[in-house]
Amino acid sequence: MEQQKAPLSPDQHRTTTIEQGRFCVARCTCGWRGPARRARSLARSDAAGHAAG
Ligand SMILES: [Zn+2]
């Protein structure tokens, strides 16, 4: 996994959560993908942390 730290504006980080079986994964339009979580709230937290930089 690689995480980029490009100075993108918040508009370029559109995060969403998708369900994969029993898990929920946060994804971003920049290509970032969070770890699989059992709870959507955790996936959202991952997305929020990513979008915040
Ligand atoms: Zn992003």
mmCIF file of the protein (N, C-alpha, C, O) and its ligand, coordinates in Angstrom:
data_MODEL
# 
_entry.id   MODEL 
# 
loop_
_entity.id 
_entity.type 
_entity.pdbx_number_of_molecules 
1 polymer     1 
2 non-polymer 1 
# 
_entity_poly.entity_id                      1 
_entity_poly.type                           'polypeptide(L)' 
_entity_poly.nstd_linkage                   no 
_entity_poly.nstd_monomer                   no 
_entity_poly.pdbx_seq_one_letter_code       MEQQKAPLSPDQHRTTTIEQGRFCVARCTCGWRGPARRARSLARSDAAGHAAG 
_entity_poly.pdbx_seq_one_letter_code_can   MEQQKAPLSPDQHRTTTIEQGRFCVARCTCGWRGPARRARSLARSDAAGHAAG 
_entity_poly.pdbx_strand_id                 A 
# 
loop_
_entity_poly_seq.entity_id 
_entity_poly_seq.num 
_entity_poly_seq.mon_id 
_entity_poly_seq.hetero 
1 1  MET n 
1 2  GLU n 
1 3  GLN n 
1 4  GLN n 
1 5  LYS n 
1 6  ALA n 
1 7  PRO n 
1 8  LEU n 
1 9  SER n 
1 10 PRO n 
1 11 ASP n 
1 12 GLN n 
1 13 HIS n 
1 14 ARG n 
1 15 THR n 
1 16 THR n 
1 17 THR n 
1 18 ILE n 
1 19 GLU n 
1 20 GLN n 
1 21 GLY n 
1 22 ARG n 
1 23 PHE n 
1 24 CYS n 
1 25 VAL n 
1 26 ALA n 
1 27 ARG n 
1 28 CYS n 
1 29 THR n 
1 30 CYS n 
1 31 GLY n 
1 32 TRP n 
1 33 ARG n 
1 34 GLY n 
1 35 PRO n 
1 36 ALA n 
1 37 ARG n 
1 38 ARG n 
1 39 ALA n 
1 40 ARG n 
1 41 SER n 
1 42 LEU n 
1 43 ALA n 
1 44 ARG n 
1 45 SER n 
1 46 ASP n 
1 47 ALA n 
1 48 ALA n 
1 49 GLY n 
1 50 HIS n 
1 51 ALA n 
1 52 ALA n 
1 53 GLY n 
# 
loop_
_struct_asym.id 
_struct_asym.entity_id 
A 1 
B 2 
# 
loop_
_chem_comp.id 
_chem_comp.type 
_chem_comp.mon_nstd_flag 
ALA 'L-peptide linking' y 
ARG 'L-peptide linking' y 
ASP 'L-peptide linking' y 
CYS 'L-peptide linking' y 
GLN 'L-peptide linking' y 
GLU 'L-peptide linking' y 
GLY 'peptide linking'   y 
HIS 'L-peptide linking' y 
ILE 'L-peptide linking' y 
LEU 'L-peptide linking' y 
LYS 'L-peptide linking' y 
MET 'L-peptide linking' y 
PHE 'L-peptide linking' y 
PRO 'L-peptide linking' y 
SER 'L-peptide linking' y 
THR 'L-peptide linking' y 
TRP 'L-peptide linking' y 
VAL 'L-peptide linking' y 
ZN  non-polymer         . 
# 
_pdbx_entity_nonpoly.entity_id   2 
_pdbx_entity_nonpoly.name        ? 
_pdbx_entity_nonpoly.comp_id     ZN 
# 
_pdbx_nonpoly_scheme.asym_id         B 
_pdbx_nonpoly_scheme.entity_id       2 
_pdbx_nonpoly_scheme.mon_id          ZN 
_pdbx_nonpoly_scheme.ndb_seq_num     1 
_pdbx_nonpoly_scheme.pdb_seq_num     101 
_pdbx_nonpoly_scheme.auth_seq_num    101 
_pdbx_nonpoly_scheme.pdb_mon_id      ZN 
_pdbx_nonpoly_scheme.auth_mon_id     ZN 
_pdbx_nonpoly_scheme.pdb_strand_id   A 
_pdbx_nonpoly_scheme.pdb_ins_code    . 
# 
loop_
_atom_site.group_PDB 
_atom_site.id 
_atom_site.type_symbol 
_atom_site.label_atom_id 
_atom_site.label_alt_id 
_atom_site.label_comp_id 
_atom_site.label_asym_id 
_atom_site.label_entity_id 
_atom_site.label_seq_id 
_atom_site.pdbx_PDB_ins_code 
_atom_site.Cartn_x 
_atom_site.Cartn_y 
_atom_site.Cartn_z 
_atom_site.occupancy 
_atom_site.B_iso_or_equiv 
_atom_site.pdbx_formal_charge 
_atom_site.auth_seq_id 
_atom_site.auth_comp_id 
_atom_site.auth_asym_id 
_atom_site.auth_atom_id 
_atom_site.pdbx_PDB_model_num 
ATOM   1   N  N  . MET A 1 1  ? 0.836   -1.200 0.000  1.00 0.00 ? 1   MET A N  1 
ATOM   2   C  CA . MET A 1 1  ? 0.000   0.000  0.000  1.00 0.00 ? 1   MET A CA 1 
ATOM   3   C  C  . MET A 1 1  ? 0.865   1.241  0.000  1.00 0.00 ? 1   MET A C  1 
ATOM   4   O  O  . MET A 1 1  ? 1.858   1.317  0.723  1.00 0.00 ? 1   MET A O  1 
ATOM   5   N  N  . GLU A 1 2  ? 0.498   2.180  -0.784 1.00 0.00 ? 2   GLU A N  1 
ATOM   6   C  CA . GLU A 1 2  ? 1.240   3.423  -0.803 1.00 0.00 ? 2   GLU A CA 1 
ATOM   7   C  C  . GLU A 1 2  ? 0.292   4.576  -0.534 1.00 0.00 ? 2   GLU A C  1 
ATOM   8   O  O  . GLU A 1 2  ? -0.826  4.631  -1.047 1.00 0.00 ? 2   GLU A O  1 
ATOM   9   N  N  . GLN A 1 3  ? 0.768   5.476  0.274  1.00 0.00 ? 3   GLN A N  1 
ATOM   10  C  CA . GLN A 1 3  ? -0.053  6.633  0.593  1.00 0.00 ? 3   GLN A CA 1 
ATOM   11  C  C  . GLN A 1 3  ? 0.642   7.884  0.095  1.00 0.00 ? 3   GLN A C  1 
ATOM   12  O  O  . GLN A 1 3  ? 1.788   8.167  0.445  1.00 0.00 ? 3   GLN A O  1 
ATOM   13  N  N  . GLN A 1 4  ? -0.060  8.606  -0.709 1.00 0.00 ? 4   GLN A N  1 
ATOM   14  C  CA . GLN A 1 4  ? 0.520   9.820  -1.245 1.00 0.00 ? 4   GLN A CA 1 
ATOM   15  C  C  . GLN A 1 4  ? 0.154   10.999 -0.372 1.00 0.00 ? 4   GLN A C  1 
ATOM   16  O  O  . GLN A 1 4  ? -0.936  11.063 0.197  1.00 0.00 ? 4   GLN A O  1 
ATOM   17  N  N  . LYS A 1 5  ? 1.076   11.919 -0.280 1.00 0.00 ? 5   LYS A N  1 
ATOM   18  C  CA . LYS A 1 5  ? 0.824   13.118 0.509  1.00 0.00 ? 5   LYS A CA 1 
ATOM   19  C  C  . LYS A 1 5  ? 0.860   14.352 -0.383 1.00 0.00 ? 5   LYS A C  1 
ATOM   20  O  O  . LYS A 1 5  ? 1.511   15.351 -0.077 1.00 0.00 ? 5   LYS A O  1 
ATOM   21  N  N  . ALA A 1 6  ? 0.161   14.254 -1.462 1.00 0.00 ? 6   ALA A N  1 
ATOM   22  C  CA . ALA A 1 6  ? 0.113   15.397 -2.357 1.00 0.00 ? 6   ALA A CA 1 
ATOM   23  C  C  . ALA A 1 6  ? -0.812  16.451 -1.768 1.00 0.00 ? 6   ALA A C  1 
ATOM   24  O  O  . ALA A 1 6  ? -1.840  16.123 -1.176 1.00 0.00 ? 6   ALA A O  1 
ATOM   25  N  N  . PRO A 1 7  ? -0.450  17.697 -1.928 1.00 0.00 ? 7   PRO A N  1 
ATOM   26  C  CA . PRO A 1 7  ? -1.272  18.794 -1.370 1.00 0.00 ? 7   PRO A CA 1 
ATOM   27  C  C  . PRO A 1 7  ? -2.510  19.041 -2.206 1.00 0.00 ? 7   PRO A C  1 
ATOM   28  O  O  . PRO A 1 7  ? -2.623  20.057 -2.891 1.00 0.00 ? 7   PRO A O  1 
ATOM   29  N  N  . LEU A 1 8  ? -3.411  18.125 -2.142 1.00 0.00 ? 8   LEU A N  1 
ATOM   30  C  CA . LEU A 1 8  ? -4.637  18.272 -2.910 1.00 0.00 ? 8   LEU A CA 1 
ATOM   31  C  C  . LEU A 1 8  ? -5.664  19.043 -2.095 1.00 0.00 ? 8   LEU A C  1 
ATOM   32  O  O  . LEU A 1 8  ? -5.641  19.040 -0.864 1.00 0.00 ? 8   LEU A O  1 
ATOM   33  N  N  . SER A 1 9  ? -6.542  19.685 -2.794 1.00 0.00 ? 9   SER A N  1 
ATOM   34  C  CA . SER A 1 9  ? -7.610  20.384 -2.091 1.00 0.00 ? 9   SER A CA 1 
ATOM   35  C  C  . SER A 1 9  ? -8.643  19.365 -1.631 1.00 0.00 ? 9   SER A C  1 
ATOM   36  O  O  . SER A 1 9  ? -8.740  18.275 -2.194 1.00 0.00 ? 9   SER A O  1 
ATOM   37  N  N  . PRO A 1 10 ? -9.407  19.715 -0.617 1.00 0.00 ? 10  PRO A N  1 
ATOM   38  C  CA . PRO A 1 10 ? -10.421 18.782 -0.102 1.00 0.00 ? 10  PRO A CA 1 
ATOM   39  C  C  . PRO A 1 10 ? -11.405 18.331 -1.163 1.00 0.00 ? 10  PRO A C  1 
ATOM   40  O  O  . PRO A 1 10 ? -11.962 17.236 -1.075 1.00 0.00 ? 10  PRO A O  1 
ATOM   41  N  N  . ASP A 1 11 ? -11.620 19.170 -2.164 1.00 0.00 ? 11  ASP A N  1 
ATOM   42  C  CA . ASP A 1 11 ? -12.576 18.795 -3.204 1.00 0.00 ? 11  ASP A CA 1 
ATOM   43  C  C  . ASP A 1 11 ? -12.102 17.587 -3.989 1.00 0.00 ? 11  ASP A C  1 
ATOM   44  O  O  . ASP A 1 11 ? -12.900 16.886 -4.612 1.00 0.00 ? 11  ASP A O  1 
ATOM   45  N  N  . GLN A 1 12 ? -10.814 17.351 -3.955 1.00 0.00 ? 12  GLN A N  1 
ATOM   46  C  CA . GLN A 1 12 ? -10.287 16.240 -4.739 1.00 0.00 ? 12  GLN A CA 1 
ATOM   47  C  C  . GLN A 1 12 ? -10.259 14.951 -3.944 1.00 0.00 ? 12  GLN A C  1 
ATOM   48  O  O  . GLN A 1 12 ? -9.819  13.911 -4.434 1.00 0.00 ? 12  GLN A O  1 
ATOM   49  N  N  . HIS A 1 13 ? -10.728 15.031 -2.722 1.00 0.00 ? 13  HIS A N  1 
ATOM   50  C  CA . HIS A 1 13 ? -10.804 13.825 -1.909 1.00 0.00 ? 13  HIS A CA 1 
ATOM   51  C  C  . HIS A 1 13 ? -12.263 13.527 -1.612 1.00 0.00 ? 13  HIS A C  1 
ATOM   52  O  O  . HIS A 1 13 ? -12.805 13.921 -0.580 1.00 0.00 ? 13  HIS A O  1 
ATOM   53  N  N  . ARG A 1 14 ? -12.862 12.841 -2.521 1.00 0.00 ? 14  ARG A N  1 
ATOM   54  C  CA . ARG A 1 14 ? -14.261 12.450 -2.327 1.00 0.00 ? 14  ARG A CA 1 
ATOM   55  C  C  . ARG A 1 14 ? -14.263 11.031 -1.788 1.00 0.00 ? 14  ARG A C  1 
ATOM   56  O  O  . ARG A 1 14 ? -14.046 10.070 -2.525 1.00 0.00 ? 14  ARG A O  1 
ATOM   57  N  N  . THR A 1 15 ? -14.506 10.919 -0.526 1.00 0.00 ? 15  THR A N  1 
ATOM   58  C  CA . THR A 1 15 ? -14.466 9.596  0.088  1.00 0.00 ? 15  THR A CA 1 
ATOM   59  C  C  . THR A 1 15 ? -15.859 8.979  0.131  1.00 0.00 ? 15  THR A C  1 
ATOM   60  O  O  . THR A 1 15 ? -16.871 9.658  0.304  1.00 0.00 ? 15  THR A O  1 
ATOM   61  N  N  . THR A 1 16 ? -15.861 7.683  -0.030 1.00 0.00 ? 16  THR A N  1 
ATOM   62  C  CA . THR A 1 16 ? -17.104 6.934  0.068  1.00 0.00 ? 16  THR A CA 1 
ATOM   63  C  C  . THR A 1 16 ? -16.811 5.637  0.807  1.00 0.00 ? 16  THR A C  1 
ATOM   64  O  O  . THR A 1 16 ? -15.658 5.226  0.940  1.00 0.00 ? 16  THR A O  1 
ATOM   65  N  N  . THR A 1 17 ? -17.839 5.024  1.268  1.00 0.00 ? 17  THR A N  1 
ATOM   66  C  CA . THR A 1 17 ? -17.669 3.721  1.899  1.00 0.00 ? 17  THR A CA 1 
ATOM   67  C  C  . THR A 1 17 ? -18.418 2.690  1.079  1.00 0.00 ? 17  THR A C  1 
ATOM   68  O  O  . THR A 1 17 ? -19.565 2.896  0.682  1.00 0.00 ? 17  THR A O  1 
ATOM   69  N  N  . ILE A 1 18 ? -17.749 1.583  0.836  1.00 0.00 ? 18  ILE A N  1 
ATOM   70  C  CA . ILE A 1 18 ? -18.373 0.515  0.071  1.00 0.00 ? 18  ILE A CA 1 
ATOM   71  C  C  . ILE A 1 18 ? -18.381 -0.743 0.918  1.00 0.00 ? 18  ILE A C  1 
ATOM   72  O  O  . ILE A 1 18 ? -17.505 -0.959 1.756  1.00 0.00 ? 18  ILE A O  1 
ATOM   73  N  N  . GLU A 1 19 ? -19.372 -1.550 0.684  1.00 0.00 ? 19  GLU A N  1 
ATOM   74  C  CA . GLU A 1 19 ? -19.475 -2.787 1.437  1.00 0.00 ? 19  GLU A CA 1 
ATOM   75  C  C  . GLU A 1 19 ? -18.879 -3.928 0.641  1.00 0.00 ? 19  GLU A C  1 
ATOM   76  O  O  . GLU A 1 19 ? -19.172 -4.113 -0.540 1.00 0.00 ? 19  GLU A O  1 
ATOM   77  N  N  . GLN A 1 20 ? -18.035 -4.689 1.320  1.00 0.00 ? 20  GLN A N  1 
ATOM   78  C  CA . GLN A 1 20 ? -17.449 -5.876 0.701  1.00 0.00 ? 20  GLN A CA 1 
ATOM   79  C  C  . GLN A 1 20 ? -17.748 -7.052 1.611  1.00 0.00 ? 20  GLN A C  1 
ATOM   80  O  O  . GLN A 1 20 ? -17.035 -7.324 2.577  1.00 0.00 ? 20  GLN A O  1 
ATOM   81  N  N  . GLY A 1 21 ? -18.813 -7.729 1.274  1.00 0.00 ? 21  GLY A N  1 
ATOM   82  C  CA . GLY A 1 21 ? -19.210 -8.831 2.127  1.00 0.00 ? 21  GLY A CA 1 
ATOM   83  C  C  . GLY A 1 21 ? -19.620 -8.306 3.497  1.00 0.00 ? 21  GLY A C  1 
ATOM   84  O  O  . GLY A 1 21 ? -20.516 -7.470 3.609  1.00 0.00 ? 21  GLY A O  1 
ATOM   85  N  N  . ARG A 1 22 ? -18.969 -8.793 4.516  1.00 0.00 ? 22  ARG A N  1 
ATOM   86  C  CA . ARG A 1 22 ? -19.297 -8.344 5.868  1.00 0.00 ? 22  ARG A CA 1 
ATOM   87  C  C  . ARG A 1 22 ? -18.558 -7.085 6.243  1.00 0.00 ? 22  ARG A C  1 
ATOM   88  O  O  . ARG A 1 22 ? -18.804 -6.495 7.295  1.00 0.00 ? 22  ARG A O  1 
ATOM   89  N  N  . PHE A 1 23 ? -17.651 -6.676 5.380  1.00 0.00 ? 23  PHE A N  1 
ATOM   90  C  CA . PHE A 1 23 ? -16.794 -5.557 5.739  1.00 0.00 ? 23  PHE A CA 1 
ATOM   91  C  C  . PHE A 1 23 ? -17.178 -4.301 4.981  1.00 0.00 ? 23  PHE A C  1 
ATOM   92  O  O  . PHE A 1 23 ? -17.880 -4.334 3.970  1.00 0.00 ? 23  PHE A O  1 
ATOM   93  N  N  . CYS A 1 24 ? -16.691 -3.206 5.508  1.00 0.00 ? 24  CYS A N  1 
ATOM   94  C  CA . CYS A 1 24 ? -16.916 -1.923 4.886  1.00 0.00 ? 24  CYS A CA 1 
ATOM   95  C  C  . CYS A 1 24 ? -15.548 -1.285 4.665  1.00 0.00 ? 24  CYS A C  1 
ATOM   96  O  O  . CYS A 1 24 ? -14.695 -1.289 5.553  1.00 0.00 ? 24  CYS A O  1 
ATOM   97  N  N  . VAL A 1 25 ? -15.357 -0.746 3.485  1.00 0.00 ? 25  VAL A N  1 
ATOM   98  C  CA . VAL A 1 25 ? -14.064 -0.173 3.137  1.00 0.00 ? 25  VAL A CA 1 
ATOM   99  C  C  . VAL A 1 25 ? -14.257 1.255  2.673  1.00 0.00 ? 25  VAL A C  1 
ATOM   100 O  O  . VAL A 1 25 ? -15.154 1.558  1.886  1.00 0.00 ? 25  VAL A O  1 
ATOM   101 N  N  . ALA A 1 26 ? -13.402 2.120  3.172  1.00 0.00 ? 26  ALA A N  1 
ATOM   102 C  CA . ALA A 1 26 ? -13.437 3.511  2.740  1.00 0.00 ? 26  ALA A CA 1 
ATOM   103 C  C  . ALA A 1 26 ? -12.608 3.664  1.473  1.00 0.00 ? 26  ALA A C  1 
ATOM   104 O  O  . ALA A 1 26 ? -11.514 3.111  1.358  1.00 0.00 ? 26  ALA A O  1 
ATOM   105 N  N  . ARG A 1 27 ? -13.139 4.409  0.543  1.00 0.00 ? 27  ARG A N  1 
ATOM   106 C  CA . ARG A 1 27 ? -12.398 4.668  -0.694 1.00 0.00 ? 27  ARG A CA 1 
ATOM   107 C  C  . ARG A 1 27 ? -12.442 6.145  -1.015 1.00 0.00 ? 27  ARG A C  1 
ATOM   108 O  O  . ARG A 1 27 ? -13.333 6.880  -0.590 1.00 0.00 ? 27  ARG A O  1 
ATOM   109 N  N  . CYS A 1 28 ? -11.451 6.551  -1.777 1.00 0.00 ? 28  CYS A N  1 
ATOM   110 C  CA . CYS A 1 28 ? -11.365 7.953  -2.146 1.00 0.00 ? 28  CYS A CA 1 
ATOM   111 C  C  . CYS A 1 28 ? -11.143 8.072  -3.645 1.00 0.00 ? 28  CYS A C  1 
ATOM   112 O  O  . CYS A 1 28 ? -10.616 7.165  -4.289 1.00 0.00 ? 28  CYS A O  1 
ATOM   113 N  N  . THR A 1 29 ? -11.554 9.201  -4.178 1.00 0.00 ? 29  THR A N  1 
ATOM   114 C  CA . THR A 1 29 ? -11.399 9.414  -5.619 1.00 0.00 ? 29  THR A CA 1 
ATOM   115 C  C  . THR A 1 29 ? -9.938  9.536  -6.019 1.00 0.00 ? 29  THR A C  1 
ATOM   116 O  O  . THR A 1 29 ? -9.607  9.397  -7.197 1.00 0.00 ? 29  THR A O  1 
ATOM   117 N  N  . CYS A 1 30 ? -9.067  9.790  -5.064 1.00 0.00 ? 30  CYS A N  1 
ATOM   118 C  CA . CYS A 1 30 ? -7.637  9.918  -5.377 1.00 0.00 ? 30  CYS A CA 1 
ATOM   119 C  C  . CYS A 1 30 ? -6.983  8.547  -5.511 1.00 0.00 ? 30  CYS A C  1 
ATOM   120 O  O  . CYS A 1 30 ? -5.815  8.452  -5.887 1.00 0.00 ? 30  CYS A O  1 
ATOM   121 N  N  . GLY A 1 31 ? -7.714  7.506  -5.213 1.00 0.00 ? 31  GLY A N  1 
ATOM   122 C  CA . GLY A 1 31 ? -7.156  6.181  -5.353 1.00 0.00 ? 31  GLY A CA 1 
ATOM   123 C  C  . GLY A 1 31 ? -6.853  5.516  -4.026 1.00 0.00 ? 31  GLY A C  1 
ATOM   124 O  O  . GLY A 1 31 ? -6.529  4.330  -3.971 1.00 0.00 ? 31  GLY A O  1 
ATOM   125 N  N  . TRP A 1 32 ? -6.960  6.286  -2.962 1.00 0.00 ? 32  TRP A N  1 
ATOM   126 C  CA . TRP A 1 32 ? -6.698  5.733  -1.634 1.00 0.00 ? 32  TRP A CA 1 
ATOM   127 C  C  . TRP A 1 32 ? -7.805  4.761  -1.238 1.00 0.00 ? 32  TRP A C  1 
ATOM   128 O  O  . TRP A 1 32 ? -8.972  4.925  -1.592 1.00 0.00 ? 32  TRP A O  1 
ATOM   129 N  N  . ARG A 1 33 ? -7.398  3.768  -0.506 1.00 0.00 ? 33  ARG A N  1 
ATOM   130 C  CA . ARG A 1 33 ? -8.393  2.818  -0.002 1.00 0.00 ? 33  ARG A CA 1 
ATOM   131 C  C  . ARG A 1 33 ? -8.033  2.434  1.412  1.00 0.00 ? 33  ARG A C  1 
ATOM   132 O  O  . ARG A 1 33 ? -6.887  2.087  1.700  1.00 0.00 ? 33  ARG A O  1 
ATOM   133 N  N  . GLY A 1 34 ? -8.990  2.495  2.277  1.00 0.00 ? 34  GLY A N  1 
ATOM   134 C  CA . GLY A 1 34 ? -8.745  2.163  3.671  1.00 0.00 ? 34  GLY A CA 1 
ATOM   135 C  C  . GLY A 1 34 ? -8.837  0.676  3.920  1.00 0.00 ? 34  GLY A C  1 
ATOM   136 O  O  . GLY A 1 34 ? -9.197  -0.096 3.031  1.00 0.00 ? 34  GLY A O  1 
ATOM   137 N  N  . PRO A 1 35 ? -8.508  0.281  5.135  1.00 0.00 ? 35  PRO A N  1 
ATOM   138 C  CA . PRO A 1 35 ? -8.586  -1.128 5.500  1.00 0.00 ? 35  PRO A CA 1 
ATOM   139 C  C  . PRO A 1 35 ? -10.038 -1.580 5.651  1.00 0.00 ? 35  PRO A C  1 
ATOM   140 O  O  . PRO A 1 35 ? -10.940 -0.773 5.879  1.00 0.00 ? 35  PRO A O  1 
ATOM   141 N  N  . ALA A 1 36 ? -10.229 -2.852 5.523  1.00 0.00 ? 36  ALA A N  1 
ATOM   142 C  CA . ALA A 1 36 ? -11.573 -3.403 5.680  1.00 0.00 ? 36  ALA A CA 1 
ATOM   143 C  C  . ALA A 1 36 ? -11.984 -3.312 7.143  1.00 0.00 ? 36  ALA A C  1 
ATOM   144 O  O  . ALA A 1 36 ? -11.244 -3.713 8.041  1.00 0.00 ? 36  ALA A O  1 
ATOM   145 N  N  . ARG A 1 37 ? -13.166 -2.782 7.358  1.00 0.00 ? 37  ARG A N  1 
ATOM   146 C  CA . ARG A 1 37 ? -13.688 -2.628 8.715  1.00 0.00 ? 37  ARG A CA 1 
ATOM   147 C  C  . ARG A 1 37 ? -14.994 -3.398 8.858  1.00 0.00 ? 37  ARG A C  1 
ATOM   148 O  O  . ARG A 1 37 ? -15.743 -3.601 7.902  1.00 0.00 ? 37  ARG A O  1 
ATOM   149 N  N  . ARG A 1 38 ? -15.224 -3.802 10.058 1.00 0.00 ? 38  ARG A N  1 
ATOM   150 C  CA . ARG A 1 38 ? -16.493 -4.511 10.291 1.00 0.00 ? 38  ARG A CA 1 
ATOM   151 C  C  . ARG A 1 38 ? -17.644 -3.545 10.480 1.00 0.00 ? 38  ARG A C  1 
ATOM   152 O  O  . ARG A 1 38 ? -18.809 -3.886 10.273 1.00 0.00 ? 38  ARG A O  1 
ATOM   153 N  N  . ALA A 1 39 ? -17.294 -2.337 10.875 1.00 0.00 ? 39  ALA A N  1 
ATOM   154 C  CA . ALA A 1 39 ? -18.326 -1.338 11.099 1.00 0.00 ? 39  ALA A CA 1 
ATOM   155 C  C  . ALA A 1 39 ? -18.162 -0.192 10.113 1.00 0.00 ? 39  ALA A C  1 
ATOM   156 O  O  . ALA A 1 39 ? -17.051 0.269  9.852  1.00 0.00 ? 39  ALA A O  1 
ATOM   157 N  N  . ARG A 1 40 ? -19.273 0.253  9.576  1.00 0.00 ? 40  ARG A N  1 
ATOM   158 C  CA . ARG A 1 40 ? -19.194 1.350  8.619  1.00 0.00 ? 40  ARG A CA 1 
ATOM   159 C  C  . ARG A 1 40 ? -18.688 2.621  9.298  1.00 0.00 ? 40  ARG A C  1 
ATOM   160 O  O  . ARG A 1 40 ? -18.022 3.446  8.673  1.00 0.00 ? 40  ARG A O  1 
ATOM   161 N  N  . SER A 1 41 ? -19.005 2.769  10.567 1.00 0.00 ? 41  SER A N  1 
ATOM   162 C  CA . SER A 1 41 ? -18.556 3.970  11.272 1.00 0.00 ? 41  SER A CA 1 
ATOM   163 C  C  . SER A 1 41 ? -17.034 4.040  11.300 1.00 0.00 ? 41  SER A C  1 
ATOM   164 O  O  . SER A 1 41 ? -16.452 5.121  11.205 1.00 0.00 ? 41  SER A O  1 
ATOM   165 N  N  . LEU A 1 42 ? -16.394 2.882  11.430 1.00 0.00 ? 42  LEU A N  1 
ATOM   166 C  CA . LEU A 1 42 ? -14.936 2.861  11.422 1.00 0.00 ? 42  LEU A CA 1 
ATOM   167 C  C  . LEU A 1 42 ? -14.395 3.207  10.045 1.00 0.00 ? 42  LEU A C  1 
ATOM   168 O  O  . LEU A 1 42 ? -13.404 3.925  9.917  1.00 0.00 ? 42  LEU A O  1 
ATOM   169 N  N  . ALA A 1 43 ? -15.048 2.697  9.029  1.00 0.00 ? 43  ALA A N  1 
ATOM   170 C  CA . ALA A 1 43 ? -14.622 3.011  7.668  1.00 0.00 ? 43  ALA A CA 1 
ATOM   171 C  C  . ALA A 1 43 ? -14.767 4.505  7.406  1.00 0.00 ? 43  ALA A C  1 
ATOM   172 O  O  . ALA A 1 43 ? -13.936 5.117  6.735  1.00 0.00 ? 43  ALA A O  1 
ATOM   173 N  N  . ARG A 1 44 ? -15.829 5.076  7.944  1.00 0.00 ? 44  ARG A N  1 
ATOM   174 C  CA . ARG A 1 44 ? -16.019 6.517  7.773  1.00 0.00 ? 44  ARG A CA 1 
ATOM   175 C  C  . ARG A 1 44 ? -14.936 7.296  8.509  1.00 0.00 ? 44  ARG A C  1 
ATOM   176 O  O  . ARG A 1 44 ? -14.473 8.341  8.051  1.00 0.00 ? 44  ARG A O  1 
ATOM   177 N  N  . SER A 1 45 ? -14.548 6.763  9.657  1.00 0.00 ? 45  SER A N  1 
ATOM   178 C  CA . SER A 1 45 ? -13.474 7.413  10.403 1.00 0.00 ? 45  SER A CA 1 
ATOM   179 C  C  . SER A 1 45 ? -12.186 7.383  9.598  1.00 0.00 ? 45  SER A C  1 
ATOM   180 O  O  . SER A 1 45 ? -11.439 8.361  9.568  1.00 0.00 ? 45  SER A O  1 
ATOM   181 N  N  . ASP A 1 46 ? -11.932 6.257  8.945  1.00 0.00 ? 46  ASP A N  1 
ATOM   182 C  CA . ASP A 1 46 ? -10.751 6.158  8.105  1.00 0.00 ? 46  ASP A CA 1 
ATOM   183 C  C  . ASP A 1 46 ? -10.821 7.192  6.984  1.00 0.00 ? 46  ASP A C  1 
ATOM   184 O  O  . ASP A 1 46 ? -9.845  7.883  6.692  1.00 0.00 ? 46  ASP A O  1 
ATOM   185 N  N  . ALA A 1 47 ? -11.977 7.279  6.374  1.00 0.00 ? 47  ALA A N  1 
ATOM   186 C  CA . ALA A 1 47 ? -12.152 8.226  5.277  1.00 0.00 ? 47  ALA A CA 1 
ATOM   187 C  C  . ALA A 1 47 ? -11.979 9.658  5.770  1.00 0.00 ? 47  ALA A C  1 
ATOM   188 O  O  . ALA A 1 47 ? -11.346 10.480 5.106  1.00 0.00 ? 47  ALA A O  1 
ATOM   189 N  N  . ALA A 1 48 ? -12.538 9.947  6.924  1.00 0.00 ? 48  ALA A N  1 
ATOM   190 C  CA . ALA A 1 48 ? -12.431 11.298 7.466  1.00 0.00 ? 48  ALA A CA 1 
ATOM   191 C  C  . ALA A 1 48 ? -10.971 11.632 7.772  1.00 0.00 ? 48  ALA A C  1 
ATOM   192 O  O  . ALA A 1 48 ? -10.502 12.736 7.497  1.00 0.00 ? 48  ALA A O  1 
ATOM   193 N  N  . GLY A 1 49 ? -10.264 10.661 8.342  1.00 0.00 ? 49  GLY A N  1 
ATOM   194 C  CA . GLY A 1 49 ? -8.855  10.905 8.651  1.00 0.00 ? 49  GLY A CA 1 
ATOM   195 C  C  . GLY A 1 49 ? -8.039  11.113 7.405  1.00 0.00 ? 49  GLY A C  1 
ATOM   196 O  O  . GLY A 1 49 ? -7.118  11.930 7.388  1.00 0.00 ? 49  GLY A O  1 
ATOM   197 N  N  . HIS A 1 50 ? -8.366  10.383 6.364  1.00 0.00 ? 50  HIS A N  1 
ATOM   198 C  CA . HIS A 1 50 ? -7.646  10.536 5.101  1.00 0.00 ? 50  HIS A CA 1 
ATOM   199 C  C  . HIS A 1 50 ? -7.938  11.896 4.485  1.00 0.00 ? 50  HIS A C  1 
ATOM   200 O  O  . HIS A 1 50 ? -7.020  12.601 4.068  1.00 0.00 ? 50  HIS A O  1 
ATOM   201 N  N  . ALA A 1 51 ? -9.184  12.259 4.428  1.00 0.00 ? 51  ALA A N  1 
ATOM   202 C  CA . ALA A 1 51 ? -9.569  13.521 3.809  1.00 0.00 ? 51  ALA A CA 1 
ATOM   203 C  C  . ALA A 1 51 ? -8.976  14.697 4.573  1.00 0.00 ? 51  ALA A C  1 
ATOM   204 O  O  . ALA A 1 51 ? -8.709  15.752 3.997  1.00 0.00 ? 51  ALA A O  1 
ATOM   205 N  N  . ALA A 1 52 ? -8.774  14.510 5.866  1.00 0.00 ? 52  ALA A N  1 
ATOM   206 C  CA . ALA A 1 52 ? -8.221  15.591 6.683  1.00 0.00 ? 52  ALA A CA 1 
ATOM   207 C  C  . ALA A 1 52 ? -6.704  15.690 6.508  1.00 0.00 ? 52  ALA A C  1 
ATOM   208 O  O  . ALA A 1 52 ? -6.071  16.654 6.940  1.00 0.00 ? 52  ALA A O  1 
ATOM   209 N  N  . GLY A 1 53 ? -6.163  14.702 5.886  1.00 0.00 ? 53  GLY A N  1 
ATOM   210 C  CA . GLY A 1 53 ? -4.725  14.749 5.635  1.00 0.00 ? 53  GLY A CA 1 
ATOM   211 C  C  . GLY A 1 53 ? -3.955  14.038 6.707  1.00 0.00 ? 53  GLY A C  1 
ATOM   212 O  O  . GLY A 1 53 ? -2.726  13.982 6.650  1.00 0.00 ? 53  GLY A O  1 
HETATM 213 ZN ZN . ZN  B 2 .  ? -7.955  10.987 -1.192 1.00 0.00 2 101 ZN  A ZN 1 
# 
